[in-house]
Amino acid sequence: MIVVDGIAMGHKLCAMQLCPNPPSDFHSRKLCAEHQLSHGHLCGIEGCEQPLADEPPNTGACSLAAHQARWHLYSTLRTRATFGGYRHILRDQLSHRGFHFSREDAPWAFNAHQNVAQDAGGPEDIEQIIPHHHNNHVPDLPQERLQHSWHYRKLHCIETIMHPCGQPIAWSKFYVSESPTNIINMLTELYPDHASQPSFIVIDKACRVLATLSANGAADDWFQTSRFIVDSFHFKHHRNEPRCQEFCNPAPTNGSQPNLVHPVQIPNGQVCYRQAFNTEAAEQLNVWLHKYSGQLSHMHPYHHDFLLQVMFTHHFESLNE
């Protein structure tokens, strides 16, 4: 059995949509070196090719009145006197207080740098519209979400794969979305044949992964060796989904999966069923990782990956002591 989950944290990315490169300056410039050269002198509104306005100076928009109004609203919402700016300052303070060399041959350093081609998403990737892990932020406008290059983007999530005992197996960076397509690609690369595939794969969106496998014609191949189930915490939110109830139950009591539950006799003589495995191992690791999200978010990708690898190594060794 393996347990898969993602946590919304990670380093900064270039402000241009779908660009996997880090910004050229983590303090002032929001674009990578390539986009700074090609778009640094242009209006930050996506699709606008007008140069930045000379009057008023030091703005991120062109001279169009509508774009200047949007820039003014964006900058106003992120001052120290606003809720968005206050939350940003508070988050930085907490991260500095501690509240919150990437070896390619390490046993769990899996595909940590190249996940962008698949991350563009497909037609079924609803995560592009409604992310599974929501990042709280002040919207640019209440009626619409405006695409611009005025602030950094960040990794969508760090995806982890664990044993139920808590030992890490692999981790990867999802740049745009935690879509079923990206999860399947990660699992397929990590477990390329039937001999290596686990018997049970625990993931909170197992039903959607099953639907994507069926749409791609790969379900029968995976079903020969593996069963996708929802972790016990999230399963309570899938009670109205017949597909989940039939195929993704983490603790079925009808005898269909005796390896997932075992009977326990309680003092009054009755028999109850108890889960045999910890399906929340990845969630528990993510709680521990989140304490360091503030530090990791301000790091260069190389240092981010190095520290994350060290943290996994420390966690792995601490479990073996």
Secondary structure as GFF3:
##gff-version 3
##sequence-region A 1 321
A	DSSP	beta_strand	2	7	.	.	.	ID=ss1
A	DSSP	beta_strand	12	13	.	.	.	ID=ss2
A	DSSP	alpha_helix	33	39	.	.	.	ID=ss3
A	DSSP	alpha_helix	65	76	.	.	.	ID=ss4
A	DSSP	alpha_helix	83	97	.	.	.	ID=ss5
A	DSSP	three_ten_helix	118	120	.	.	.	ID=ss6
A	DSSP	three_ten_helix	126	128	.	.	.	ID=ss7
A	DSSP	beta_strand	153	154	.	.	.	ID=ss8
A	DSSP	beta_strand	157	162	.	.	.	ID=ss9
A	DSSP	beta_strand	168	174	.	.	.	ID=ss10
A	DSSP	alpha_helix	180	190	.	.	.	ID=ss11
A	DSSP	beta_strand	200	203	.	.	.	ID=ss12
A	DSSP	alpha_helix	206	216	.	.	.	ID=ss13
A	DSSP	alpha_helix	219	223	.	.	.	ID=ss14
A	DSSP	beta_strand	227	229	.	.	.	ID=ss15
A	DSSP	alpha_helix	232	235	.	.	.	ID=ss16
A	DSSP	three_ten_helix	236	238	.	.	.	ID=ss17
A	DSSP	alpha_helix	242	247	.	.	.	ID=ss18
A	DSSP	beta_strand	261	265	.	.	.	ID=ss19
A	DSSP	beta_strand	271	275	.	.	.	ID=ss20
A	DSSP	alpha_helix	281	290	.	.	.	ID=ss21
A	DSSP	alpha_helix	293	297	.	.	.	ID=ss22
A	DSSP	alpha_helix	301	319	.	.	.	ID=ss23
###
